[in-house]
């Protein structure tokens, strides 16, 4: 059997599985930016920014889809002309049938995702989210006549229920007795109208992510043998395993801030980094947030971080960290996010192989930091 040529909506579904849209910040705009979700593709490119250089590189490489970290569209547009940069990119994409997708703050917070990749690159041990993401989970409880529980469970698994961390097809089953009396006009699967029945049933429990709820319930009602399906939906406060803003962990051994900063500079390949704090102070517990993470200074301090690695630190934010006695390594927005392209392309190529897709992804290697040191 040959490989499958996927459609864009298949890729969107894959990205949503890895980087759920509900992990995105409220102000963000992730997902499809421009293009036909029903179009087929065989070649994709991954880039940090949706600039004209990345768009042209994607077309030259024969890509039908460009996946970027930063969204092309943040706010509504009132006109579409080629007289501004966004308009030119949109015109070029539409005229060349190039689809543009974005995975931004949902990719930042996911596991794996930008910040977990950054933690791995900096050799941070036992990294956990600084601000854990809420779970957005429900527990589905449904009673199924004995002998039909496997069929119902398989349908719910296929619809997206039963995922717990890195495990899938998770459920709990308990046998019991169900009672009911079919009324006039009913068409009972088991029993007779007007007569109370006692039936061996299995209580089936599964976790359901809120975005999958509609699909899961549709499948449940279609596959369940009963005419009237009794089920419960229980809201859960469980946090999403491993997901959330930033990361915090430890170095294998303590070192000076100067030595750690040099390690960061070398790992990220940036020309220089900015420091807040004495160069000879000892650091061991490290917080990090790719891009602009200075808003996490107070949280990082509360969790005992010796240093926060991020980018785009402003003067007053640096002063606030200094007052708290916490060090900062500002490696810049670009350097702390540029690793996204190669890691995401690698992840997507692995997923394409697992799904038997006839598709390949490459990372755009022409991106450069707009800032220069002199």
C-alpha positions as CSV (number, residue, x, y, z in Angstrom):
1,X,0.0,0.0,0.0
2,X,1.4,3.4,-1.0
3,X,2.1,6.4,1.2
4,X,-0.6,9.0,1.8
5,X,-0.4,12.5,0.3
6,X,-1.7,14.5,3.2
7,X,-4.0,17.6,3.1
8,X,-3.3,20.8,5.0
9,X,-6.1,20.0,7.5
10,X,-4.2,16.8,8.3
11,X,-1.2,18.9,9.2
12,X,-3.3,21.3,11.2
13,X,-4.6,18.3,13.2
14,X,-1.1,17.1,13.8
15,X,0.1,20.5,15.0
16,X,-2.9,20.8,17.3
17,X,-2.1,17.4,18.8
18,X,1.5,18.4,19.5
19,X,0.7,22.1,20.4
20,X,-2.9,22.4,21.5
21,X,-4.4,25.8,20.5
22,X,-5.8,26.2,24.1
23,X,-2.2,26.5,25.3
24,X,-1.9,29.8,23.3
25,X,-2.1,33.1,25.1
26,X,-5.4,35.0,24.6
27,X,-3.7,37.7,22.5
28,X,-2.1,35.2,20.2
29,X,-3.3,34.1,16.7
30,X,-2.1,30.5,16.0
31,X,-3.1,28.1,13.3
32,X,-4.0,28.7,9.7
33,X,-3.0,32.2,8.5
34,X,-3.6,32.0,4.8
35,X,-4.4,29.2,2.3
36,X,-6.8,26.3,1.5
37,X,-7.0,23.7,4.3
38,X,-8.2,21.1,1.8
39,X,-5.1,21.4,-0.4
40,X,-2.7,18.6,-0.6
41,X,1.0,19.0,0.1
42,X,4.2,17.0,-0.1
43,X,6.8,19.5,1.0
44,X,6.8,21.8,3.9
45,X,9.2,24.4,5.3
46,X,9.6,25.6,8.9
47,X,10.8,29.1,9.8
48,X,10.9,31.4,12.7
49,X,9.4,34.4,10.9
50,X,6.9,34.7,8.1
51,X,9.0,37.2,6.2
52,X,9.4,37.5,2.5
53,X,12.8,35.8,2.6
54,X,11.3,32.7,4.2
55,X,8.3,32.8,1.8
56,X,10.5,32.9,-1.2
57,X,12.8,30.2,0.1
58,X,9.7,28.0,0.6
59,X,8.6,28.5,-3.0
60,X,12.1,27.9,-4.3
61,X,12.2,24.6,-2.3
62,X,8.9,23.5,-3.8
63,X,7.1,23.8,-0.5
64,X,3.3,24.1,-0.5
65,X,3.2,25.1,3.2
66,X,5.2,27.3,5.4
67,X,5.0,26.8,9.2
68,X,6.3,29.7,11.2
69,X,6.6,30.5,14.9
70,X,5.6,34.1,14.8
71,X,2.2,34.6,13.2
72,X,1.8,36.6,10.0
73,X,-1.5,38.0,11.2
74,X,-1.8,39.3,14.8
75,X,-4.7,41.7,14.4
76,X,-7.5,42.2,11.9
77,X,-6.6,43.9,8.7
78,X,-8.7,46.7,7.1
79,X,-7.2,46.4,3.6
80,X,-5.1,44.0,1.6
81,X,-2.7,45.6,-0.8
82,X,0.9,44.9,-1.7
83,X,2.0,48.3,-0.4
84,X,3.0,47.0,3.1
85,X,5.1,44.0,4.1
86,X,2.2,41.9,5.4
87,X,0.2,42.7,2.3
88,X,3.1,41.7,0.0
89,X,3.5,38.4,1.8
90,X,-0.2,37.6,1.6
91,X,-0.3,38.5,-2.1
92,X,2.8,36.3,-2.8
93,X,1.4,33.4,-0.7
94,X,-2.0,33.5,-2.4
95,X,-0.7,33.9,-5.9
96,X,1.7,31.0,-5.4
97,X,-0.8,28.7,-3.5
98,X,1.5,28.7,-0.5
99,X,-0.3,28.0,2.8
100,X,1.1,29.7,5.9
101,X,0.5,28.2,9.4
102,X,1.7,29.4,12.8
103,X,2.5,27.6,16.1
104,X,3.5,30.3,18.5
105,X,2.8,30.5,22.3
106,X,1.1,27.1,22.1
107,X,4.4,25.8,20.9
108,X,6.3,27.7,23.6
109,X,4.2,26.0,26.4
110,X,3.9,22.5,24.9
111,X,5.9,19.5,25.9
112,X,7.9,19.0,23.8
113,X,8.1,22.6,22.6
114,X,10.3,25.6,22.4
115,X,11.1,25.9,26.1
116,X,11.7,22.2,26.6
117,X,14.0,22.2,23.5
118,X,15.8,25.3,24.9
119,X,16.2,23.5,28.3
120,X,17.7,20.4,26.6
121,X,20.1,22.6,24.6
122,X,21.3,24.3,27.8
123,X,21.6,20.9,29.6
124,X,19.1,21.9,32.3
125,X,18.2,18.8,34.3
126,X,14.7,17.9,35.6
127,X,13.1,20.9,33.8
128,X,9.5,21.7,34.7
129,X,7.1,24.5,33.7
130,X,7.5,27.8,35.6
131,X,3.7,28.4,35.2
132,X,2.0,25.1,34.6
133,X,-0.8,25.1,32.1
134,X,-4.4,24.3,33.2
135,X,-5.6,21.0,32.1
136,X,-8.7,21.7,30.1
137,X,-9.8,18.1,30.7
138,X,-13.1,16.4,31.5
139,X,-13.8,12.9,32.7
140,X,-16.3,11.1,30.6
141,X,-18.3,8.3,32.5
142,X,-20.7,6.1,30.5
143,X,-22.4,2.8,31.3
144,X,-22.3,0.2,28.6
145,X,-24.0,-3.2,28.5
146,X,-21.6,-5.9,29.2
147,X,-19.9,-7.3,26.1
148,X,-20.0,-3.9,24.3
149,X,-17.5,-2.0,26.3
150,X,-14.5,-2.8,24.1
151,X,-16.3,-1.6,21.0
152,X,-17.3,1.7,22.7
153,X,-13.9,2.2,24.2
154,X,-12.1,1.7,20.8
155,X,-14.4,4.3,19.2
156,X,-13.7,6.8,22.0
157,X,-10.0,6.2,21.8
158,X,-10.1,6.9,18.1
159,X,-12.0,10.1,18.7
160,X,-9.3,11.4,21.0
161,X,-10.3,10.2,24.5
162,X,-8.1,8.3,26.9
163,X,-4.8,10.3,26.6
164,X,-2.8,10.7,29.8
165,X,0.6,12.3,29.3
166,X,2.7,10.0,27.1
167,X,0.1,7.2,27.3
168,X,-3.0,6.6,25.2
169,X,-6.0,4.2,25.3
170,X,-6.3,4.8,29.0
171,X,-9.6,3.9,30.7
172,X,-11.1,2.5,33.8
173,X,-13.8,-0.2,33.8
174,X,-16.0,-1.5,36.6
175,X,-18.9,-4.0,36.4
176,X,-22.3,-3.4,38.0
177,X,-26.0,-3.6,37.5
178,X,-28.0,-1.0,35.6
179,X,-31.8,-0.7,35.9
180,X,-34.3,0.9,33.6
181,X,-37.9,0.6,32.4
182,X,-38.6,1.3,28.7
183,X,-41.6,3.7,28.2
184,X,-44.2,3.9,25.4
185,X,-42.7,4.9,22.1
186,X,-39.3,3.7,23.0
187,X,-37.3,1.1,21.0
188,X,-35.1,-0.6,23.7
189,X,-31.9,-2.4,22.7
190,X,-32.6,-4.7,25.7
191,X,-35.9,-5.4,27.5
192,X,-39.6,-4.9,27.0
193,X,-41.8,-1.8,27.1
194,X,-43.3,-1.3,30.5
195,X,-41.1,-3.8,32.3
196,X,-38.2,-2.9,34.5
197,X,-34.9,-4.5,33.4
198,X,-31.8,-5.3,35.4
199,X,-28.7,-5.5,33.1
200,X,-25.1,-6.3,33.6
201,X,-23.3,-3.1,32.7
202,X,-19.7,-1.8,32.6
203,X,-18.9,1.7,34.0
204,X,-16.4,3.1,31.5
205,X,-14.3,6.2,32.5
206,X,-12.0,8.1,30.2
207,X,-10.2,11.5,30.1
208,X,-11.3,13.9,27.3
209,X,-9.5,17.1,26.3
210,X,-12.2,19.9,25.9
211,X,-11.3,20.5,22.2
212,X,-12.1,16.9,21.5
213,X,-15.4,16.7,23.4
214,X,-17.7,17.3,20.5
215,X,-16.0,14.6,18.4
216,X,-15.9,12.2,21.3
217,X,-19.6,12.6,22.2
218,X,-20.6,12.2,18.5
219,X,-18.8,8.9,18.3
220,X,-20.2,7.8,21.7
221,X,-23.8,8.4,20.6
222,X,-23.2,6.7,17.3
223,X,-21.5,3.5,18.6
224,X,-23.4,3.0,21.9
225,X,-26.1,0.3,21.6
226,X,-28.6,2.1,23.8
227,X,-31.3,4.3,22.4
228,X,-30.8,6.8,25.3
229,X,-27.2,7.0,26.4
230,X,-26.6,8.0,30.0
231,X,-23.2,9.7,30.5
232,X,-21.6,12.1,32.9
233,X,-19.0,14.9,32.1
234,X,-17.0,15.8,35.2
235,X,-14.7,19.0,35.0
236,X,-11.2,18.3,36.2
237,X,-8.6,20.7,37.6
238,X,-5.6,18.4,36.6
239,X,-2.7,20.3,35.1
240,X,-1.5,19.3,31.6
241,X,1.6,17.1,32.1
242,X,4.8,19.0,31.4
243,X,3.1,22.0,29.7
244,X,3.2,25.6,30.7
245,X,5.1,28.9,30.4
246,X,8.9,28.8,30.8
247,X,10.9,26.1,32.4
248,X,12.9,25.7,35.6
249,X,15.6,23.1,36.5
250,X,19.2,22.7,37.6
251,X,22.6,22.5,36.1
252,X,24.5,19.3,36.6
253,X,27.0,21.3,38.7
254,X,27.0,24.9,40.0
255,X,29.2,27.4,38.2
256,X,29.8,31.1,38.0
257,X,27.4,33.4,36.2
258,X,30.2,34.2,33.8
259,X,30.8,30.6,32.9
260,X,27.1,29.9,32.5
261,X,26.7,32.9,30.3
262,X,29.5,31.7,28.1
263,X,27.8,28.3,27.9
264,X,24.5,29.9,26.8
265,X,26.3,32.1,24.2
266,X,28.0,29.0,22.8
267,X,25.0,26.8,22.8
268,X,22.7,29.4,21.1
269,X,25.4,30.6,18.7
270,X,24.9,34.3,19.5
271,X,27.6,37.0,19.3
272,X,27.0,38.2,22.8
273,X,24.7,38.1,25.8
274,X,23.8,40.7,28.4
275,X,24.1,39.9,32.1
276,X,22.5,41.2,35.3
277,X,24.3,40.2,38.4
278,X,27.9,39.7,39.5
279,X,29.9,37.7,37.0
280,X,31.5,35.6,39.8
281,X,28.3,34.7,41.6
282,X,27.4,31.0,41.8
283,X,24.4,29.7,39.8
284,X,22.8,26.3,39.8
285,X,19.0,26.6,39.6
286,X,18.1,28.0,36.2
287,X,14.8,29.4,34.9
288,X,14.3,30.1,31.2
289,X,11.8,31.4,28.7
290,X,12.5,31.7,25.0
291,X,11.7,35.1,23.3
292,X,10.4,37.7,25.7
293,X,10.2,36.2,29.2
294,X,11.0,39.0,31.6
295,X,7.4,38.9,32.8
296,X,8.5,35.7,34.6
297,X,11.2,37.3,36.8
298,X,9.0,37.4,39.9
299,X,7.8,33.8,39.4
300,X,11.4,32.5,38.8
301,X,12.5,34.3,41.9
302,X,9.7,32.8,43.9
303,X,10.7,29.3,42.8
304,X,14.3,29.9,43.9
305,X,16.0,30.4,40.5
306,X,19.5,31.8,40.6
307,X,19.2,33.0,37.1
308,X,16.7,33.5,34.3
309,X,17.7,33.0,30.7
310,X,15.5,34.9,28.2
311,X,15.5,37.8,25.7
312,X,14.2,41.4,25.2
313,X,14.8,42.4,28.8
314,X,14.1,46.1,29.4
315,X,15.9,48.5,31.8
316,X,13.3,48.5,34.6
317,X,12.9,44.7,34.3
318,X,16.7,44.4,34.8
319,X,16.5,46.7,37.8
320,X,13.7,44.6,39.3
321,X,15.8,41.4,39.0
322,X,18.8,43.2,40.5
323,X,16.7,44.3,43.5
324,X,15.5,40.7,44.0
325,X,19.1,39.5,43.9
326,X,18.4,37.3,40.9
327,X,20.7,37.1,37.9
328,X,19.6,37.5,34.2
329,X,21.2,36.2,31.0
330,X,19.6,38.1,28.1
331,X,20.5,36.2,24.9
332,X,18.1,38.0,22.7
333,X,14.7,37.1,21.2
334,X,16.1,35.6,18.1
335,X,18.8,33.4,19.6
336,X,16.4,31.9,22.2
337,X,13.8,31.0,19.6
338,X,15.9,30.2,16.4
339,X,16.2,26.5,17.5
340,X,12.5,26.2,16.9
341,X,12.8,25.6,13.1
342,X,15.2,22.6,13.2
343,X,13.5,21.0,16.1
344,X,10.0,21.3,14.7
345,X,11.0,20.1,11.2
346,X,12.6,17.0,12.9
347,X,9.5,16.4,14.9
348,X,7.2,16.7,11.9
349,X,9.4,14.4,9.7
350,X,9.2,11.8,12.4
351,X,5.4,12.1,12.7
352,X,5.0,12.0,8.9
353,X,6.9,8.7,8.8
354,X,4.8,7.3,11.6
355,X,1.6,8.3,9.8
356,X,2.9,7.0,6.4
357,X,2.7,10.4,4.8
358,X,4.4,11.2,1.5
359,X,5.6,14.5,2.9
360,X,8.9,16.0,4.0
361,X,9.7,19.1,6.1
362,X,12.9,21.1,6.1
363,X,13.9,24.1,8.2
364,X,14.7,27.5,6.7
365,X,18.4,28.2,7.5
366,X,18.5,31.7,6.1
367,X,17.1,33.5,9.2
368,X,19.4,36.1,10.8
369,X,19.1,38.2,13.9
370,X,18.1,41.8,12.9
371,X,20.4,43.1,15.8
372,X,24.2,43.4,15.3
373,X,26.9,44.0,17.9
374,X,29.7,46.5,17.1
